[in-house]
Amino acid sequence: MYKKHTFCVLLVLLSSPWLAMAESEPALPSPMEQVLQDLPKACGKVWEDVDETALGRLSALYQRHHFERLWTSYEQVDELLIQLDTLVDDGLDPARYQPDAIRRVMQTATPHPKDLECSDIFVSHAYLSALGHLAQGRLPQERIEPVWRSPDSSSQKQAEARLLVIASEGLSQLEHAFNKARPALEQYQNLRKAYARLRSEPLPEHPQIPAGKTLRPGMSDPRVPSLRERLSADGYLQDEIIVPDAAENQYTPSLETALKAFQRRHSLQDDGVLGSGTLAALNATPHDRLEQLRVNLERFRWLAADIEPRSLLVDIAGGKVIFFRNNSSQWEARGQVGRDTRQTPSIKSSVTRLTLNPTWTVPPTILREDKLPRIRENLDYLAEHKLQVLDYQGAVLDPAAVDWDNPGRILLRQAAGPDNPLGRVVIRFANPYSIYLHDTPSQGLFARSQRAFSSGCVRVESVMQLINLLLTEAERERVARLLEAGKTYEFRPAEPTPILLAYWTAEADNTGEPRYRPDVYHRDPSLLAALQAADRGPKLPALPLSKPQ
């Protein structure tokens, strides 16, 4: 009877409306959660200018830790300050993250209770901002050098989720968190090493070489002593070389050898000729070069999230095509990219199709700016270059019947074959610019140091080696048979390959020795100006902070 009676009482209690009301009543938010719900009201109007992304990161971080305070010891805050100081070698300004204000956390003797939450949130904001700038860039890429990304690309969402995990798990191991946030790319690590070394050295003053006529080996010119001094300053000429007064202005073979070495390091044609491009590179100051490294550290922070463990990377400024596997370069070849007036755009997409033995339909820009002027001069140009005229329905037109001053909606198409500008294969990926990678009969141009020749698409040297990397063994055999047959064929690999077309103008080897490229698209100045403006801009919100308990 006793057990039965107890059971009935329990049933009554469990079915009680009072209990149901208690269960449905939401729990009161914690003090930290209350502060986060309205930061400007709780911690000052300085928080009104903080962007929604940063506020969202703060809420997500505290939610993962049940809205408890995150900065609870002197040692933890000290370690954060140490890690913020290391950002200088990443080309970031530690002062932007308010280290002096964070130090005041340890000096406030009797904080107001609400200051505990505000102080903690402020330090977390500095922490998250630093990690975010390391992992994703100091500036929003889409506002300065935008990348078109295919709709199926999820790299940006993944990067944000990864940042939150790093920040959350790294609170007890802050050095690990900062190192984890830094791009693991070999290019970034090497460039950071180069920047740190140059930043720590006194910046010498190099002599400026005056402008003048093109200087060639064997010539005599009053600028030769300045050239000799400039090359000696960077170690391209040995100090013990003595030049007689009579030969002081003579451009000697040893000077030519030194200039060629300088040109190779700066991705210039190593012809030993002092022209405008080489002169500009020689006259770039050490401070200019340091800023160039800083600009490109930012670019590598941007593109790190878009390079996948297995991917194809087009280095636009360097004129190179690189195949990555397991996050490291497995194959590299020279490429020809768009000239300055027809730039190769930055794109993140996936290779999904190969066109074998392609025909070439002349793109609208090339038709308008290149082909039509030549056809108007000489109608035989079409036959000489094996170009067929079609309407937009694919019907072949008689060239003599077309009004070439006002041709309307026509297409020019060249049949597959050895003279086709696309060569034997085209590598295709979704993008709105009609950009693709392809073979080319213009093999001689690959020998040039600067290879910005095309109308935007990317010509690839040794393209069949790349095709083999993109395919399985069975697919390689099938592609070889289809190519031999000579007919145009659209081939879809079983596994798409992520591809990224990106732009940077400096890199370094694994010893931290920098190598510079010409800024063929003239993008460095605007990015540097944006970084400098960010350095001059407002810091993170500064608050009266309290001491960790």
C-alpha positions as CSV (number, residue, x, y, z in Angstrom):
1,M,0.0,0.0,0.0
2,Y,2.8,2.4,0.9
3,K,4.5,1.9,-2.5
4,K,1.3,2.3,-4.4
5,H,0.4,5.5,-2.5
6,T,3.8,7.0,-3.2
7,F,3.5,6.2,-6.9
8,C,0.1,8.0,-7.1
9,V,1.5,11.1,-5.4
10,L,4.3,11.1,-7.9
11,L,1.8,10.9,-10.8
12,V,-0.1,13.9,-9.4
13,L,3.1,15.9,-9.0
14,L,4.3,15.1,-12.5
15,S,1.0,16.1,-14.0
16,S,0.7,19.3,-11.9
17,P,0.2,22.5,-14.0
18,W,2.5,24.3,-11.5
19,L,5.3,21.9,-12.4
20,A,4.6,22.4,-16.1
21,M,4.8,26.1,-15.7
22,A,8.1,25.8,-13.8
23,E,9.5,23.7,-16.6
24,S,8.4,26.0,-19.4
25,E,9.7,29.2,-17.7
26,P,13.0,30.1,-19.3
27,A,16.1,30.3,-17.1
28,L,17.3,33.8,-16.5
29,P,20.4,34.7,-18.6
30,S,23.7,34.9,-16.8
31,P,25.4,38.3,-16.2
32,M,27.7,37.7,-19.1
33,E,24.9,36.8,-21.4
34,Q,22.9,39.9,-20.4
35,V,25.9,42.2,-21.2
36,L,26.4,40.5,-24.6
37,Q,22.8,41.2,-25.5
38,D,23.4,44.9,-25.5
39,L,27.0,45.8,-25.3
40,P,26.7,49.6,-26.0
41,K,24.2,49.9,-23.1
42,A,26.3,47.7,-20.7
43,C,29.8,48.7,-21.6
44,G,29.7,52.0,-23.4
45,K,28.8,53.6,-26.8
46,V,32.3,52.7,-28.2
47,W,30.7,49.3,-29.0
48,E,28.2,50.8,-31.4
49,D,30.8,50.8,-34.2
50,V,31.8,47.2,-33.8
51,D,30.7,45.2,-36.8
52,E,28.2,42.4,-36.7
53,T,30.7,39.7,-37.6
54,A,32.8,40.6,-34.5
55,L,29.8,40.7,-32.2
56,G,28.7,37.3,-33.6
57,R,32.1,35.8,-32.9
58,L,32.0,37.1,-29.3
59,S,28.6,35.6,-28.6
60,A,29.6,32.3,-30.2
61,L,32.8,32.1,-28.2
62,Y,31.1,32.7,-24.9
63,Q,28.2,30.4,-25.7
64,R,30.8,27.6,-26.2
65,H,32.0,28.3,-22.6
66,H,28.5,28.6,-21.1
67,F,28.8,32.4,-20.8
68,E,31.5,32.2,-18.2
69,R,34.4,34.7,-18.0
70,L,37.4,33.6,-20.1
71,W,40.3,35.6,-18.8
72,T,40.8,34.6,-15.2
73,S,44.5,34.7,-14.4
74,Y,47.5,37.0,-14.7
75,E,49.5,34.4,-16.5
76,Q,46.8,34.0,-19.2
77,V,46.7,37.7,-19.9
78,D,50.5,38.0,-19.9
79,E,50.7,35.2,-22.5
80,L,48.1,37.0,-24.7
81,L,50.2,40.2,-24.6
82,I,53.3,38.1,-25.6
83,Q,51.4,36.7,-28.6
84,L,50.1,40.1,-29.7
85,D,53.7,41.3,-29.8
86,T,54.6,38.6,-32.3
87,L,52.1,40.0,-34.8
88,V,54.7,42.6,-35.8
89,D,56.4,39.8,-37.8
90,D,53.2,39.2,-39.7
91,G,53.1,42.8,-40.9
92,L,50.3,43.6,-38.4
93,D,50.5,46.4,-35.8
94,P,50.2,45.0,-32.2
95,A,49.0,48.5,-31.0
96,R,45.7,48.0,-33.0
97,Y,44.7,45.4,-30.3
98,Q,45.1,47.7,-27.3
99,P,47.8,46.0,-25.4
100,D,48.1,49.0,-23.0
101,A,44.4,48.8,-22.2
102,I,44.7,45.0,-21.7
103,R,47.5,45.7,-19.2
104,R,45.2,47.8,-17.2
105,V,43.2,44.7,-16.5
106,M,46.0,43.7,-14.1
107,Q,46.2,47.1,-12.4
108,T,42.6,47.8,-11.5
109,A,42.4,47.1,-7.8
110,T,38.6,47.2,-7.1
111,P,36.5,46.9,-10.2
112,H,32.8,47.6,-10.3
113,P,31.0,44.2,-10.6
114,K,29.7,44.9,-14.1
115,D,33.2,45.9,-15.3
116,L,34.2,42.2,-14.9
117,E,32.1,41.2,-17.8
118,C,32.9,44.3,-19.9
119,S,36.6,43.8,-19.3
120,D,36.5,40.1,-20.2
121,I,34.6,40.8,-23.4
122,F,37.1,43.5,-24.4
123,V,40.0,41.2,-24.0
124,S,38.2,38.5,-25.9
125,H,37.4,41.0,-28.7
126,A,41.2,41.8,-29.0
127,Y,42.0,38.1,-29.0
128,L,39.4,37.2,-31.6
129,S,40.3,40.2,-33.8
130,A,44.0,39.2,-33.8
131,L,43.2,35.6,-34.6
132,G,40.8,36.7,-37.3
133,H,43.3,39.0,-38.9
134,L,45.9,36.3,-38.9
135,A,43.7,33.7,-40.3
136,Q,41.6,35.7,-42.8
137,G,43.4,39.0,-43.4
138,R,43.6,42.4,-41.8
139,L,41.3,43.9,-44.5
140,P,38.2,42.5,-46.3
141,Q,39.5,41.1,-49.6
142,E,36.2,41.7,-51.4
143,R,36.6,45.5,-51.1
144,I,40.1,45.7,-52.4
145,E,41.0,42.7,-54.6
146,P,37.8,40.7,-55.0
147,V,37.7,37.0,-56.0
148,W,34.9,35.5,-57.9
149,R,33.9,32.2,-56.1
150,S,31.7,29.5,-57.6
151,P,28.4,29.2,-55.8
152,D,29.3,25.7,-54.4
153,S,32.5,27.1,-52.7
154,S,32.2,26.9,-48.9
155,S,35.7,27.9,-48.0
156,Q,34.6,31.2,-46.4
157,K,32.1,29.6,-44.1
158,Q,34.5,26.9,-43.2
159,A,37.2,29.5,-42.4
160,E,34.8,31.2,-40.0
161,A,33.9,27.9,-38.2
162,R,37.6,27.0,-38.0
163,L,38.5,30.3,-36.5
164,L,35.9,29.8,-33.7
165,V,37.3,26.4,-32.9
166,I,40.9,27.7,-32.8
167,A,39.9,30.6,-30.5
168,S,37.8,28.4,-28.2
169,E,40.3,25.6,-27.8
170,G,43.3,27.9,-27.6
171,L,42.3,29.8,-24.5
172,S,44.5,27.6,-22.4
173,Q,47.3,27.4,-25.0
174,L,47.5,30.9,-26.6
175,E,50.8,30.4,-28.4
176,H,49.2,27.3,-30.1
177,A,46.1,29.3,-31.0
178,F,48.1,32.1,-32.7
179,N,50.3,29.6,-34.6
180,K,47.2,27.6,-35.6
181,A,45.5,30.8,-36.9
182,R,48.5,31.7,-39.1
183,P,48.3,30.3,-42.5
184,A,50.1,26.9,-42.7
185,L,51.0,27.7,-46.3
186,E,54.7,27.3,-47.0
187,Q,54.5,30.6,-49.0
188,Y,53.2,32.4,-45.9
189,Q,55.7,30.9,-43.5
190,N,58.7,31.7,-45.7
191,L,57.5,35.2,-46.5
192,R,56.9,35.9,-42.7
193,K,60.5,34.7,-42.1
194,A,61.8,37.1,-44.8
195,Y,59.7,40.0,-43.4
196,A,60.9,39.4,-39.8
197,R,64.5,39.3,-40.8
198,L,64.3,42.5,-43.0
199,R,62.3,44.3,-40.4
200,S,64.9,43.6,-37.7
201,E,67.8,44.9,-39.7
202,P,68.7,48.6,-40.3
203,L,67.4,49.7,-43.6
204,P,70.3,50.9,-45.7
205,E,70.0,53.8,-48.1
206,H,70.7,52.7,-51.7
207,P,71.9,55.1,-54.3
208,Q,69.3,56.1,-56.8
209,I,70.3,55.6,-60.4
210,P,69.3,58.4,-62.7
211,A,67.0,57.7,-65.7
212,G,68.6,57.7,-69.2
213,K,69.0,55.8,-72.4
214,T,68.9,52.0,-72.3
215,L,72.3,50.8,-71.1
216,R,73.7,47.7,-72.7
217,P,76.9,45.6,-72.0
218,G,80.0,47.2,-73.4
219,M,78.6,50.8,-73.4
220,S,80.1,53.7,-71.5
221,D,77.8,55.8,-69.3
222,P,78.2,58.1,-66.4
223,R,75.5,56.1,-64.5
224,V,77.7,53.0,-64.4
225,P,79.4,53.9,-61.0
226,S,76.0,54.3,-59.4
227,L,74.9,50.9,-60.9
228,R,78.1,49.3,-59.6
229,E,77.5,50.8,-56.1
230,R,73.9,49.7,-56.1
231,L,74.7,46.1,-57.1
232,S,77.6,45.9,-54.6
233,A,75.3,47.1,-51.8
234,D,73.1,44.0,-52.3
235,G,76.1,41.6,-52.6
236,Y,75.9,41.0,-56.4
237,L,79.4,42.3,-56.8
238,Q,82.4,41.4,-54.7
239,D,84.0,44.3,-52.8
240,E,87.5,43.3,-53.8
241,I,86.8,44.1,-57.5
242,I,88.9,47.2,-58.3
243,V,87.8,49.3,-61.2
244,P,90.5,51.5,-62.8
245,D,89.6,55.2,-63.2
246,A,89.8,54.9,-66.9
247,A,87.1,52.2,-66.9
248,E,84.9,53.7,-64.3
249,N,82.1,54.4,-66.7
250,Q,82.5,51.2,-68.7
251,Y,79.7,48.6,-68.5
252,T,82.0,45.5,-68.0
253,P,81.2,41.8,-68.2
254,S,81.4,41.4,-64.4
255,L,78.9,44.1,-64.0
256,E,76.7,42.5,-66.6
257,T,76.8,39.1,-64.7
258,A,75.8,40.9,-61.5
259,L,72.9,42.7,-63.2
260,K,71.6,39.4,-64.7
261,A,71.6,37.9,-61.2
262,F,69.7,40.8,-59.9
263,Q,67.2,40.5,-62.7
264,R,66.6,36.8,-62.1
265,R,65.9,37.5,-58.4
266,H,63.4,40.1,-59.3
267,S,61.7,38.1,-62.1
268,L,62.9,40.3,-64.8
269,Q,64.3,39.2,-68.2
270,D,67.9,38.4,-67.4
271,D,69.4,40.0,-70.5
272,G,71.8,42.3,-68.7
273,V,70.2,45.4,-70.2
274,L,69.4,48.3,-68.0
275,G,66.0,49.4,-69.2
276,S,63.0,51.1,-67.5
277,G,61.8,47.9,-65.7
278,T,65.2,47.0,-64.3
279,L,65.9,50.6,-63.4
280,A,62.6,50.8,-61.4
281,A,63.5,47.6,-59.5
282,L,67.0,48.9,-58.7
283,N,65.6,52.1,-57.4
284,A,63.1,50.5,-55.1
285,T,64.3,51.3,-51.6
286,P,64.7,48.7,-48.8
287,H,61.7,50.3,-47.1
288,D,59.7,49.8,-50.4
289,R,60.6,46.2,-50.4
290,L,59.7,45.7,-46.8
291,E,56.3,47.2,-47.5
292,Q,56.0,44.9,-50.6
293,L,56.5,41.9,-48.3
294,R,53.9,43.2,-45.9
295,V,51.4,43.7,-48.7
296,N,51.9,40.1,-49.8
297,L,51.6,38.7,-46.3
298,E,48.1,40.1,-46.4
299,R,47.4,38.5,-49.8
300,F,48.5,35.1,-48.5
301,R,46.3,35.4,-45.5
302,W,43.4,36.0,-47.9
303,L,44.1,33.1,-50.2
304,A,45.1,30.6,-47.5
305,A,41.4,29.6,-46.9
306,D,40.9,29.1,-50.7
307,I,43.8,26.7,-51.3
308,E,42.6,23.2,-50.6
309,P,44.8,20.2,-49.8
310,R,44.5,19.0,-53.4
311,S,44.1,22.0,-55.7
312,L,45.4,23.8,-58.8
313,L,46.9,27.3,-58.2
314,V,47.6,29.9,-60.9
315,D,50.2,32.4,-59.7
316,I,49.1,35.3,-61.9
317,A,51.9,37.8,-61.3
318,G,54.6,35.1,-61.4
319,G,53.2,33.5,-64.5
320,K,53.1,30.0,-63.0
321,V,50.8,27.1,-62.6
322,I,51.2,24.9,-59.4
323,F,49.5,21.6,-58.5
324,F,49.1,21.1,-54.8
325,R,48.7,17.7,-53.1
326,N,48.6,17.3,-49.3
327,N,49.0,21.1,-49.0
328,S,52.4,21.2,-50.7
329,S,53.5,21.9,-54.2
330,Q,53.8,18.6,-56.3
331,W,54.3,20.1,-59.8
332,E,55.0,23.5,-61.2
333,A,55.1,24.9,-64.8
334,R,55.3,28.3,-66.4
335,G,52.1,30.0,-67.6
336,Q,51.2,32.9,-69.8
337,V,48.6,35.2,-68.3
338,G,46.6,38.2,-69.3
339,R,48.4,41.5,-70.1
340,D,47.6,44.6,-68.1
341,T,44.9,45.7,-70.4
342,R,43.2,42.3,-70.3
343,Q,43.9,41.1,-66.8
344,T,43.4,37.5,-65.7
345,P,40.8,37.8,-62.9
346,S,41.0,36.2,-59.5
347,I,38.8,33.1,-59.4
348,K,38.0,30.2,-57.0
349,S,36.2,27.4,-58.8
350,S,36.6,23.7,-59.7
351,V,37.9,22.0,-62.8
352,T,35.0,19.9,-64.0
353,R,35.6,19.5,-67.8
354,L,38.4,19.0,-70.3
355,T,37.9,19.9,-74.0
356,L,40.1,17.6,-76.1
357,N,41.1,18.7,-79.6
358,P,39.2,22.0,-79.1
359,T,37.9,24.3,-81.7
360,W,38.4,28.0,-80.9
361,T,35.5,30.4,-80.8
362,V,37.0,33.9,-80.8
363,P,36.0,35.7,-77.5
364,P,34.0,38.9,-78.0
365,T,36.8,41.2,-76.8
366,I,39.3,39.7,-79.1
367,L,36.8,39.7,-82.0
368,R,36.1,43.4,-81.5
369,E,39.5,44.7,-80.7
370,D,41.9,42.4,-82.6
371,K,40.1,40.5,-85.4
372,L,37.7,42.9,-86.9
373,P,40.3,45.6,-87.6
374,R,42.4,43.0,-89.4
375,I,39.5,41.6,-91.4
376,R,38.5,45.1,-92.5
377,E,41.9,45.7,-93.8
378,N,42.1,42.3,-95.6
379,L,39.3,39.9,-96.0
380,D,41.8,37.1,-96.8
381,Y,42.8,37.3,-93.1
382,L,40.0,34.8,-92.4
383,A,41.2,32.2,-94.9
384,E,44.9,32.7,-93.9
385,H,44.0,31.9,-90.3
386,K,41.5,29.2,-91.0
387,L,38.7,31.2,-89.4
388,Q,35.0,30.3,-90.1
389,V,32.2,32.8,-89.9
390,L,29.0,31.6,-88.2
391,D,25.8,33.2,-86.9
392,Y,24.6,32.6,-83.3
393,Q,22.6,29.5,-84.4
394,G,25.8,27.9,-85.7
395,A,25.0,28.4,-89.4
396,V,28.1,29.0,-91.6
397,L,28.1,32.4,-93.3
398,D,29.7,33.6,-96.5
399,P,32.4,36.2,-95.4
400,A,31.8,38.2,-98.6
401,A,28.1,38.6,-97.6
402,V,28.9,40.1,-94.2
403,D,29.0,43.9,-93.6
404,W,32.3,44.0,-91.7
405,D,31.7,47.6,-90.7
406,N,28.6,46.5,-88.9
407,P,28.8,42.7,-88.7
408,G,26.0,42.2,-86.1
409,R,25.8,38.9,-84.1
410,I,28.5,36.7,-85.6
411,L,31.0,34.2,-84.4
412,L,34.5,33.4,-85.6
413,R,35.6,29.8,-85.1
414,Q,38.9,28.0,-85.9
415,A,38.9,24.2,-86.3
416,A,40.9,21.9,-84.1
417,G,44.5,21.3,-85.3
418,P,48.1,22.3,-84.8
419,D,47.5,26.0,-85.5
420,N,44.6,26.3,-83.1
421,P,45.5,28.8,-80.3
422,L,44.1,26.4,-77.7
423,G,46.4,23.6,-78.6
424,R,45.3,20.1,-77.8
425,V,43.4,20.6,-74.6
426,V,41.4,23.1,-72.6
427,I,40.9,22.9,-68.8
428,R,37.5,24.4,-68.0
429,F,35.9,25.6,-64.7
430,A,32.8,27.6,-63.9
431,N,33.3,31.4,-64.0
432,P,31.5,34.4,-65.5
433,Y,34.6,35.7,-67.5
434,S,35.0,32.8,-70.0
435,I,38.4,32.2,-68.5
436,Y,40.1,28.8,-68.9
437,L,43.5,27.1,-68.9
438,H,44.8,25.7,-72.2
439,D,47.6,24.4,-74.3
440,T,49.2,26.7,-76.8
441,P,51.4,26.5,-80.0
442,S,53.2,29.7,-78.7
443,Q,55.8,27.7,-76.8
444,G,58.6,30.3,-77.3
445,L,56.9,32.8,-75.0
446,F,57.4,30.6,-72.0
447,A,61.1,31.4,-72.0
448,R,60.3,35.1,-71.1
449,S,60.7,36.1,-67.5
450,Q,57.5,38.2,-67.6
451,R,54.7,36.2,-69.3
452,A,51.7,38.6,-69.3
453,F,50.8,38.1,-73.0
454,S,47.4,36.7,-73.2
455,S,43.9,38.1,-73.4
456,G,43.0,36.8,-70.0
457,C,43.1,33.0,-70.3
458,V,46.1,31.1,-69.0
459,R,48.4,29.2,-71.3
460,V,50.1,26.3,-69.6
461,E,53.5,24.8,-70.5
462,S,53.8,21.0,-70.5
463,V,50.0,20.9,-70.2
464,M,49.8,17.1,-70.6
465,Q,51.8,16.6,-67.5
466,L,49.2,18.6,-65.6
467,I,46.3,16.7,-67.3
468,N,47.8,13.5,-66.0
469,L,47.8,14.8,-62.5
470,L,44.1,15.7,-62.7
471,L,43.1,12.2,-63.9
472,T,43.1,8.6,-62.7
473,E,45.2,6.1,-64.6
474,A,42.2,4.7,-66.4
475,E,41.1,8.3,-67.4
476,R,44.6,9.1,-68.7
477,E,44.5,6.1,-71.0
478,R,41.0,7.1,-72.3
479,V,42.1,10.7,-72.8
480,A,45.1,9.6,-74.8
481,R,43.0,7.6,-77.2
482,L,40.5,10.4,-77.6
483,L,43.3,12.9,-78.4
484,E,44.8,10.6,-80.9
485,A,41.4,10.3,-82.7
486,G,41.6,14.0,-83.4
487,K,37.9,14.8,-82.8
488,T,36.6,17.4,-80.4
489,Y,35.4,15.8,-77.2
490,E,34.2,17.0,-73.8
491,F,35.6,14.9,-71.1
492,R,34.5,15.1,-67.5
493,P,36.9,13.7,-64.8
494,A,35.4,11.7,-62.1
495,E,36.9,13.9,-59.4
496,P,36.7,17.7,-59.8
497,T,39.8,19.6,-58.9
498,P,39.6,22.9,-56.9
499,I,41.3,25.8,-58.7
500,L,42.4,29.2,-57.5
501,L,43.7,32.0,-59.7
502,A,45.4,34.5,-57.4
503,Y,47.8,37.5,-57.5
504,W,50.9,38.2,-55.4
505,T,54.1,40.0,-56.1
506,A,56.6,38.6,-53.6
507,E,57.5,35.3,-52.1
508,A,60.5,33.8,-50.3
509,D,62.4,30.5,-50.2
510,N,62.7,28.3,-47.1
511,T,65.7,30.3,-45.8
512,G,63.7,33.5,-45.8
513,E,65.4,34.9,-48.9
514,P,62.8,37.1,-50.6
515,R,62.1,37.1,-54.4
516,Y,60.2,40.0,-55.9
517,R,58.1,40.2,-59.1
518,P,57.0,43.2,-61.1
519,D,53.5,44.4,-60.1
520,V,52.2,43.8,-63.6
521,Y,48.6,44.9,-62.7
522,H,49.7,47.8,-60.5
523,R,47.8,46.6,-57.5
524,D,50.4,46.9,-54.7
525,P,50.0,50.7,-54.1
526,S,46.2,50.6,-53.4
527,L,46.6,47.6,-51.0
528,L,49.4,49.2,-49.2
529,A,47.4,52.5,-48.9
530,A,44.5,50.5,-47.4
531,L,46.8,48.8,-44.9
532,Q,48.3,52.1,-43.9
533,A,44.9,53.7,-43.5
534,A,43.8,50.8,-41.3
535,D,46.9,51.4,-39.1
536,R,45.9,55.0,-38.7
537,G,42.3,54.2,-38.1
538,P,40.5,53.7,-34.8
539,K,41.8,50.9,-32.5
540,L,39.6,48.4,-30.8
541,P,37.2,49.9,-28.3
542,A,39.1,51.0,-25.2
543,L,37.4,50.5,-21.9
544,P,38.1,51.0,-18.2
545,L,39.2,47.5,-17.5
546,S,39.3,45.4,-14.4
547,K,41.7,43.0,-12.8
548,P,41.3,39.2,-13.3
549,Q,40.2,37.5,-10.1
